[in-house]
Every structure is written in structure tokens, then in C-alpha cells.
Amino acid sequence: MKVMSDVVTHGGNREAIAALTQQSAHDLLDFSANINPLGVPQNLQPVLQQALTELCDYPNPDYPELVAAIAKWHHAPTANVTVGNGAVQLIFELANALKAPEALLLAPTFGEYARAFHHAGTTVRYLTLAAAQNFVVDVATVIADLAAHPQTRVVCLCNPNNPSGQCISDDALVPLVAYCNRHDLTLILDEAFMDLTVTANHGWANRLTARDNVVVVRSVTKLFAVPGLRLGYALTASVQLQQALRDYSEPWTVNILAARFGQHMFEQQTYLAATATWLQTEQPWLQQHLRQIPYLQVVPSTTSYILLKSQVPHLRERLWQAGILIRDCANYVGLTPGYYRVAVKDHAANQKLMRALWQLTDFQINGVKIIEKTLNRWGHQRFRQDQRHVGVAGRFASPVDGAAL
């Protein structure tokens, strides 16, 4: 089994790539981080400005207004809600609170789960998802695995899964939740991207009951485009799990800007409707066009990112030359070099990505010599075909070019 480093490399580090490639970080188009391209809701910017006047005071450590707003959105009692400094912090707190002897994770999945459990002294075991099945999570297989390993006391699922983009339907989760309840296992459902799916799923957050040994973790970062603000929350109706979260929660984990932002974020109905329209339009468009690239294998996705396997080596580094960042997924347990993840962005950005990918069809596939290219400082392509090497049967026609877009 692949041994993980204690440090997980994430996407979104524009400054590091800018320094490496001697480009301006501002000019880089970042497809490596899965953030809503609509940006921070404009109506909430005055809220953040007003919150600056409260910086001299400690926040109420119970965050009553924030908790009430989240509970109202999910039609849940306030006792079900725990807030934190992003979803990752809550996952670390859960791992420490549970102190399970062994945890089951998927492979591939978000790398911070393993790190959180390792820090808590929990042994991590992986259930490897099959590439041939597009990394689909089969709930019956998960249950069978748990039955065969009674020492496993917690299972953590990312839904939709990161980086594969596959989503377990609400109905498909029912037998897994029932199994965990019967056998006193804790089920953690990370629904960080549930509000950014093109399916009809609403997630388990609105289906929690007091008998469920389930904690749902949600992130504000992706939906509201505020990764720098750090705000997440957990929901559970289990009295025991609520107490465990309280026992291991640090005081004042949410700063006052994030707290005031969170009080009003779900009031932004125009923003949320615009987000839904963007996603329902751009996600299928990008997925469809990526499938036309001859050197890419596209994993079907239900959310705002798409997993790819490329025959062109070093795809991430080649796209740096075009001022584009994508996520190299080779460091995910269960994936090999050649896998990449791209975020769904606005239409102009998605078009630029597609043009850059089509230009790379001139590169080596199955042993054909690469045709080298250079880019001028404005990012426009200038080809220098190496006449010494033959065998490339011309360029593929790009459907991205032309008035159709």
C-alpha cells in the first residue's frame, strides 16, 4: 500500500507556480482550486466591512447568530450545529474526539482525512475504488468491507468524492447509515461540494435523525468563494457525537468576519440561483468538450471539478506555459501519474483551457516525437515545428475554435 507523507499537497498555490515559471500570480488562471467563479457575494462585502469594527472584541464562543442561521437553512435544531475554522479543522477535531482504533477511507479521496486520523493515533485502511468503474462508490461493497473488518469503528466518505466527482445518492446511503447505526460505527460524510452538484441530491444533512451515528461536514469555502475566510460546520443529531465535538472544540475557532459573513450567507438567494445556473450550464459543457480531446480519459463527474487521465506526460507543467494551473493528482492514494483534476470555471476561462488542451494534441502520444512550442509573454502560441522529426499526422481539428462558442 502507498505510504503517505504527513504533508498533503493541495491545489491553489498560485504564488509558488508563479515564482517557478516567472509569471505574475495575478495572471495565472487557476483550475487547481475548486472555487465558485462568481466570487464573493457582493451583498456580503459591506457585512465584512462592518465586521472590522468588531475586531477589538472577542467573539461569543457559542456563535449563536451563526449557528442559528445554519440551523435554519438545514431545518435543524441549533444543538445539531458545530462551527469551525473550515471543514478541515472539524475533521481533525472529529478524529481526535472519536479516537477510533481503525478508520476506513476510500482511495482515492481527500488526503487530509488520513492525516487527521494519523494524528489522532488511528490506523487508516483504504478501500480502493476501481478506475475501470470510474471510481464509483458501491455502498454494498463498503458494507461488506466493514463486516469483514470489525476493528474498523469509523468510516469517512467524501460525497461527492474528491477528486473523482462521483456522488452517492441519498437513497443509496440509507443501508450504510442503517448498518453503522446497528453496529455502533461512526459515519463521517464530508459534503463540502454537495451544494455544487448537478444531481438532485440534497445530502444527508437534512435527513439526520437522533438515532444516526452520522456527522455531516460542510464547507463554506467552495460555494461562496471564500477560501481565505475559513468557515465550515458540522451537523449531527446524535447527542453523543454532539458532546464529543463540544469536548474537543477549541474556543473562538471562527473569527468575527467569518461569523458575520456566515450569518447572512444563506440569505443570498440571487447569488445562489446564479451559481446554480452557472453550474448547470458550464459543468456539462466542459465535461462534454474534455471528452473530445483525444489524449484524455474523462471520469464522469457530478460536481464542479472533473478528473482526467492524460496520455500526454507532464500535462500540468505544459499548461503552466499557457498560464493555466491544474491539479496533479499523482499524490492521491489509489491514483498514478497522469491523473489530473480541473475545476469548472466561467465560460471564458473554460474556453481558454480547452484551447490550450487542443494545442497540446501536437505533443507526443504513444511514442511520437513531441513538436516543441513556445509562448510569448502574452500567452499567445507560436509553433516551431521540428522538421527533423516526422510521424505526427497533423493537428486534430479543435471544436473550440470558431463562432459556435
C-alpha positions in Angstrom: 0.0 0.0 0.0 1.2 3.5 -0.8 2.7 5.2 2.2 1.5 8.8 2.7 3.6 11.7 3.7 2.3 13.7 6.7 2.0 16.7 4.5 -0.7 16.8 1.8 0.0 19.0 -1.3 -3.1 20.8 -2.4 -4.1 22.9 -5.4 -4.5 26.7 -5.4 -0.8 27.7 -4.8 -0.5 30.3 -7.5 2.4 32.1 -5.8 4.7 29.1 -5.9 4.0 28.3 -9.5 4.3 32.0 -10.5 7.7 32.1 -8.9 8.8 28.9 -10.5 7.6 30.0 -14.0 8.5 33.7 -13.6 4.9 34.8 -14.3 2.6 37.0 -12.4 0.4 35.2 -9.9 -2.4 37.5 -10.8 -2.2 36.4 -14.5 -2.4 32.7 -13.8 -5.7 31.0 -14.4 -6.2 28.6 -11.6 -8.1 25.4 -12.4 -6.5 23.6 -9.5 -8.8 25.0 -6.8 -12.5 24.3 -7.0 -13.9 27.7 -6.1 -17.2 29.3 -7.3 -16.1 31.6 -10.1 -18.8 34.1 -9.3 -16.6 35.3 -6.5 -17.6 36.7 -3.1 -21.3 37.7 -3.0 -21.3 41.5 -3.4 -24.1 41.9 -0.9 -21.9 40.4 1.8 -18.9 42.7 1.2 -20.5 45.5 3.4 -21.1 42.9 6.1 -17.4 42.1 6.1 -16.6 45.8 6.2 -18.9 46.4 9.2 -17.3 43.4 11.0 -14.0 45.1 11.0 -15.4 47.4 13.7 -15.7 44.4 16.0 -12.1 43.2 15.8 -11.3 44.6 19.2 -13.7 42.3 20.9 -13.7 38.5 21.4 -16.5 36.8 19.5 -19.1 35.0 21.5 -17.6 31.4 21.6 -21.0 29.9 21.1 -21.6 31.9 17.9 -25.4 32.0 18.5 -26.3 34.0 15.4 -24.1 32.0 13.1 -25.4 28.7 14.5 -29.0 29.8 14.2 -28.6 30.8 10.6 -27.0 27.4 9.7 -29.7 25.5 11.6 -32.5 27.5 9.9 -31.0 26.7 6.5 -30.9 23.0 7.2 -34.2 22.9 9.2 -32.3 21.5 12.2 -32.2 22.3 15.9 -29.3 24.6 16.8 -27.9 21.8 19.0 -27.1 19.9 15.8 -24.6 22.5 14.6 -20.9 22.9 15.4 -18.9 25.6 13.6 -15.2 25.7 12.9 -12.3 27.3 11.1 -13.1 25.4 7.9 -14.2 21.9 7.3 -10.6 20.5 7.6 -10.4 21.7 11.2 -13.7 20.0 12.1 -12.4 16.7 10.5 -9.3 16.9 12.7 -11.4 17.6 15.8 -13.7 14.6 14.9 -10.7 12.3 14.5 -9.4 13.3 17.9 -12.8 13.1 19.5 -13.5 9.6 18.2 -10.1 8.0 19.0 -11.1 5.0 16.9 -8.7 2.1 16.6 -9.2 2.0 12.8 -10.8 4.1 10.1 -11.9 3.2 6.6 -11.2 5.6 3.8 -11.7 5.4 0.1 -8.8 5.5 -2.4 -8.7 7.9 -4.0 -10.1 10.6 -1.7 -9.2 13.9 0.0 -5.8 13.5 1.7 -6.5 15.4 4.9 -8.7 12.6 6.3 -5.7 10.2 6.6 -3.6 12.9 8.1 -6.3 13.7 10.7 -6.7 10.1 11.7 -2.9 9.5 11.8 -2.5 12.5 14.1 -5.2 11.0 16.4 -3.4 7.7 16.6 -6.0 5.9 14.4 -4.9 3.2 11.9 -6.1 4.0 8.4 -7.3 1.4 6.0 -8.3 2.0 2.4 -11.0 0.6 0.2 -9.6 1.1 -3.4 -12.1 2.2 -6.0 -11.8 0.8 -9.5 -10.6 3.0 -12.3 -12.4 0.7 -14.7 -15.7 1.6 -12.9 -14.9 5.3 -12.9 -14.2 5.2 -9.2 -17.9 4.7 -8.4 -18.6 4.0 -4.7 -20.6 0.9 -4.3 -22.3 1.0 -0.9 -22.8 -2.8 -0.8 -19.1 -3.2 -1.1 -18.4 -0.7 1.7 -20.8 -2.6 4.0 -19.2 -5.9 3.1 -15.8 -4.5 3.8 -16.9 -3.2 7.2 -18.5 -6.5 8.1 -15.2 -8.3 7.3 -13.2 -5.8 9.5 -15.0 -5.4 12.8 -12.0 -3.5 14.2 -13.0 -0.6 12.0 -15.1 1.8 14.0 -15.3 4.8 11.7 -15.8 5.3 8.0 -15.2 8.6 6.3 -16.7 9.3 2.9 -16.4 12.4 0.8 -19.6 12.9 -1.1 -19.3 13.9 -3.9 -15.8 12.3 -3.7 -12.7 14.4 -4.3 -11.1 14.0 -6.8 -13.3 11.7 -8.8 -16.5 13.8 -8.6 -18.7 10.7 -8.1 -21.7 11.2 -5.8 -23.5 8.6 -3.7 -27.2 9.2 -3.9 -29.2 10.0 -0.8 -31.2 6.8 -1.2 -28.1 4.7 -1.7 -26.7 5.9 1.6 -29.7 4.5 3.6 -28.4 1.0 4.0 -24.9 2.2 5.0 -26.4 4.6 7.6 -28.5 1.7 8.9 -25.5 -0.6 9.1 -23.5 1.9 11.0 -26.4 2.5 13.5 -26.8 -1.2 14.1 -23.1 -1.8 14.7 -22.3 1.4 16.5 -19.9 2.7 13.8 -19.5 6.4 13.2 -20.1 7.6 9.6 -18.5 10.9 8.6 -19.9 12.4 5.5 -17.9 15.2 4.0 -20.4 17.1 1.9 -18.1 20.0 1.1 -19.3 20.0 -2.6 -22.9 18.9 -2.1 -24.2 22.4 -2.9 -22.2 22.3 -6.1 -23.5 19.2 -7.8 -25.6 18.8 -11.0 -27.6 16.0 -9.4 -30.9 16.1 -7.5 -29.1 15.1 -4.3 -29.6 17.3 -1.2 -27.2 15.3 1.0 -27.6 13.7 4.4 -27.6 17.0 6.3 -31.3 17.4 6.0 -32.1 13.7 6.8 -30.2 13.3 10.1 -32.1 11.7 13.0 -31.1 11.2 16.6 -30.5 7.5 16.1 -27.9 8.2 13.3 -24.3 7.7 14.2 -23.5 10.2 11.4 -21.7 13.5 11.3 -22.1 15.7 8.2 -19.3 18.2 7.5 -19.9 21.1 5.2 -17.6 23.8 3.8 -18.5 27.5 3.1 -15.3 27.9 1.0 -16.3 26.4 -2.3 -19.9 27.6 -2.6 -19.3 31.2 -1.5 -15.7 31.6 -2.9 -14.1 32.5 0.4 -11.1 30.1 1.0 -9.3 33.0 2.8 -12.1 33.4 5.3 -12.0 29.9 6.7 -15.5 28.7 7.8 -17.1 25.3 8.0 -19.6 23.5 10.1 -20.7 20.0 11.2 -24.1 18.7 11.7 -25.1 15.7 13.8 -28.3 14.8 15.6 -26.6 12.2 17.9 -26.3 13.5 21.4 -23.1 11.5 22.0 -21.5 12.9 18.9 -22.6 16.4 19.7 -20.9 16.1 23.1 -17.8 14.7 21.6 -17.5 17.7 19.3 -18.0 20.1 22.1 -15.4 18.3 24.3 -12.8 18.7 21.5 -13.7 22.1 20.1 -11.3 24.9 20.8 -12.8 28.3 21.8 -13.0 31.2 19.2 -12.2 29.0 16.2 -14.2 31.3 13.9 -13.1 34.9 13.5 -15.6 37.7 13.6 -15.5 38.3 9.9 -16.3 34.7 9.1 -19.0 34.7 11.8 -20.8 37.7 10.4 -20.5 36.5 6.8 -22.0 33.2 7.8 -24.9 34.8 9.5 -26.1 36.2 6.2 -24.7 33.8 3.5 -27.8 31.7 3.0 -29.9 34.9 2.6 -28.2 35.4 -0.8 -30.8 33.8 -2.9 -29.9 35.7 -6.1 -26.3 34.6 -5.8 -27.3 31.0 -5.1 -29.6 31.0 -8.1 -26.9 32.4 -10.3 -24.5 29.8 -9.0 -26.9 27.0 -9.9 -27.4 28.4 -13.4 -23.6 28.7 -13.9 -23.0 25.1 -12.8 -25.9 23.5 -14.7 -24.6 25.2 -17.8 -20.8 25.1 -17.6 -20.2 21.7 -15.9 -21.9 19.7 -18.7 -20.3 21.9 -21.3 -16.8 21.5 -20.0 -17.2 17.7 -19.4 -18.5 17.2 -22.9 -15.7 19.2 -24.5 -13.0 17.5 -22.5 -14.2 14.1 -23.8 -13.4 15.3 -27.3 -9.7 15.7 -26.5 -8.1 12.5 -28.0 -5.4 12.1 -25.4 -7.7 12.5 -22.3 -9.8 10.0 -20.5 -12.5 11.8 -18.6 -14.1 10.4 -15.4 -17.8 11.3 -15.3 -18.4 13.9 -12.6 -21.4 15.3 -10.8 -19.8 18.4 -9.4 -17.6 21.4 -10.0 -14.4 19.5 -10.8 -13.5 16.8 -13.3 -10.9 14.1 -13.0 -8.8 13.3 -16.1 -6.2 10.8 -17.2 -3.8 12.2 -19.8 -1.6 10.3 -22.3 0.5 13.5 -22.7 3.1 13.4 -19.9 3.6 16.3 -17.5 0.3 17.9 -18.6 0.3 20.2 -15.6 3.7 21.7 -16.4 2.9 22.1 -20.1 -0.2 24.1 -19.2 1.9 26.4 -16.9 3.3 27.8 -20.2 -0.2 28.9 -21.2 -0.7 30.5 -17.8 -3.0 27.7 -16.6 -2.9 25.7 -13.3 -4.4 22.3 -12.9 -4.2 19.8 -10.0 -1.8 17.0 -10.4 -3.4 14.0 -8.7 -0.5 11.6 -8.6 -0.2 12.1 -4.8 -3.7 10.7 -4.1 -3.6 7.2 -2.7 -5.1 5.0 -5.4 -4.1 7.2 -8.4 -1.0 7.0 -10.6 1.0 9.7 -12.5 -1.1 11.0 -15.4 -4.2 11.8 -13.4 -5.2 15.5 -13.1 -8.2 17.4 -11.8 -9.7 20.6 -13.3 -12.2 22.9 -11.8 -15.2 24.2 -13.7 -14.9 27.9 -14.1 -16.7 30.7 -16.1 -17.2 30.2 -19.8 -14.3 32.3 -21.0 -11.9 30.5 -18.7 -13.2 27.1 -19.7 -12.7 28.1 -23.3 -9.2 29.1 -22.7 -8.5 25.8 -21.0 -10.0 23.9 -23.9 -7.9 25.8 -26.5 -4.7 25.1 -24.5 -5.6 21.4 -24.3 -6.3 21.2 -28.1 -3.0 22.9 -28.8 -1.3 20.1 -26.9 -2.6 17.5 -29.3 0.6 18.2 -31.3 2.5 16.6 -28.5 3.8 13.1 -28.3 1.2 10.3 -28.0 2.3 6.7 -27.9 5.9 7.3 -28.8 5.6 10.1 -31.5 8.2 12.8 -31.1 7.0 16.0 -29.4 6.6 19.1 -31.5 8.1 21.8 -29.3 6.3 25.1 -28.8 7.0 28.4 -27.1 4.7 31.1 -25.9 5.2 34.8 -25.9 4.7 36.8 -22.8 1.1 37.5 -23.6 0.3 33.8 -23.7 -0.3 33.5 -27.4 1.0 30.4 -29.1 3.9 30.4 -31.6 4.7 27.0 -33.0 8.2 26.0 -34.0 7.8 22.6 -35.7 10.9 20.5 -35.6 11.3 19.3 -39.2 13.8 16.7 -38.2 11.1 14.5 -36.8 8.2 13.2 -38.8 5.3 10.9 -38.0 2.8 13.4 -36.5 -0.3 13.2 -38.7 -1.2 16.8 -38.4 -3.2 18.6 -35.8 -6.6 17.4 -34.6 -9.4 19.9 -35.5 -10.4 21.8 -32.5 -14.2 22.3 -32.0 -13.4 25.1 -29.5 -12.2 27.4 -32.4 -14.9 29.3 -34.3 -18.1 31.2 -33.8 -20.0 28.3 -32.2 -18.6 29.4 -28.9 
